[in-house]
Amino acid sequence: MEYYLDTHMPMAADQWKSFGLQDWKVVQLGPASDGNKPYSVATVMSWNSLDGLKAALESDGFKVLAADVKDFTDLRPLFLTGDVVGSFVV
């Protein structure tokens, strides 16, 4: 987790800010209600546009980040995309 937070995610911000990456949040996940733990981490990224995200995933920066994944996990990342349809700020 230390490597992911201190190295990989700042690298992602550096590689992708020009494509419209606005921010990121990392959530360390616990077990599911059935006791299984299919995922350990979720990273939520906010982008200016879906087109920016698509361009980032096709960039040389993505290749750099993909090569770095082996430095913190042996699992394959799963990418999910969507639009924010509601939010609340306290």
C-alpha positions as CSV (number, residue, x, y, z in Angstrom):
1,M,0.0,0.0,0.0
2,E,2.8,2.4,0.8
3,Y,4.3,2.0,-2.7
4,Y,0.9,2.3,-4.3
5,L,0.1,5.6,-2.4
6,D,3.6,7.1,-2.4
7,T,4.9,6.1,-5.9
8,H,2.3,4.6,-8.3
9,M,-0.6,7.1,-7.7
10,P,1.6,10.2,-7.9
11,M,3.0,8.7,-11.1
12,A,-0.5,8.3,-12.4
13,A,-1.3,11.9,-11.6
14,D,1.8,13.1,-13.3
15,Q,1.2,11.0,-16.4
16,W,-2.5,11.7,-16.7
17,K,-3.1,15.3,-15.5
18,S,-2.7,16.6,-19.0
19,F,-5.6,14.4,-20.1
20,G,-7.9,15.9,-17.5
21,L,-7.4,13.8,-14.3
22,Q,-8.8,16.0,-11.6
23,D,-8.2,13.9,-8.4
24,W,-8.0,10.4,-7.1
25,K,-9.0,8.6,-3.9
26,V,-7.8,5.2,-2.7
27,V,-10.1,3.0,-0.6
28,Q,-8.7,0.0,1.2
29,L,-11.5,-2.6,1.0
30,G,-12.5,-5.0,3.7
31,P,-14.2,-8.4,3.2
32,A,-17.7,-8.5,1.6
33,S,-20.7,-9.3,3.6
34,D,-20.3,-13.0,2.7
35,G,-16.8,-13.0,4.1
36,N,-15.0,-13.1,0.8
37,K,-12.5,-10.5,-0.2
38,P,-12.5,-10.4,-4.0
39,Y,-10.9,-7.0,-4.1
40,S,-8.4,-5.3,-1.8
41,V,-8.3,-1.7,-3.1
42,A,-10.5,0.6,-5.1
43,T,-9.2,3.8,-6.7
44,V,-11.7,6.4,-7.7
45,M,-10.5,9.0,-10.2
46,S,-12.3,12.1,-11.3
47,W,-11.8,13.3,-14.9
48,N,-12.8,16.4,-16.9
49,S,-14.4,14.1,-19.5
50,L,-14.8,10.5,-20.6
51,D,-12.8,11.4,-23.7
52,G,-9.9,12.5,-21.5
53,L,-10.0,9.2,-19.7
54,K,-10.1,7.3,-23.0
55,A,-7.1,9.3,-24.3
56,A,-5.2,8.6,-21.1
57,L,-5.7,4.9,-21.4
58,E,-4.4,5.0,-25.0
59,S,-1.3,7.1,-24.1
60,D,2.3,6.2,-23.5
61,G,1.7,7.1,-19.9
62,F,-0.7,4.2,-19.6
63,K,2.1,1.9,-20.8
64,V,4.4,3.3,-18.1
65,L,1.8,2.8,-15.4
66,A,0.9,-0.7,-16.6
67,A,4.6,-1.7,-16.4
68,D,4.7,-0.4,-12.8
69,V,1.8,-2.6,-11.6
70,K,4.1,-5.6,-11.1
71,D,5.9,-3.5,-8.4
72,F,3.0,-3.6,-6.0
73,T,0.7,-6.6,-7.0
74,D,0.5,-9.7,-9.0
75,L,-3.2,-9.1,-9.7
76,R,-4.6,-7.7,-12.9
77,P,-6.4,-4.3,-12.5
78,L,-10.1,-4.0,-13.3
79,F,-11.2,-0.8,-14.8
80,L,-14.8,0.4,-14.4
81,T,-16.1,3.7,-15.8
82,G,-19.3,5.6,-15.1
83,D,-20.8,9.0,-14.6
84,V,-21.5,10.6,-11.2
85,V,-25.3,10.8,-10.9
86,G,-25.5,12.1,-7.4
87,S,-23.2,13.4,-4.7
88,F,-23.3,15.0,-1.3
89,V,-20.7,17.3,0.4
90,V,-20.8,18.0,4.1
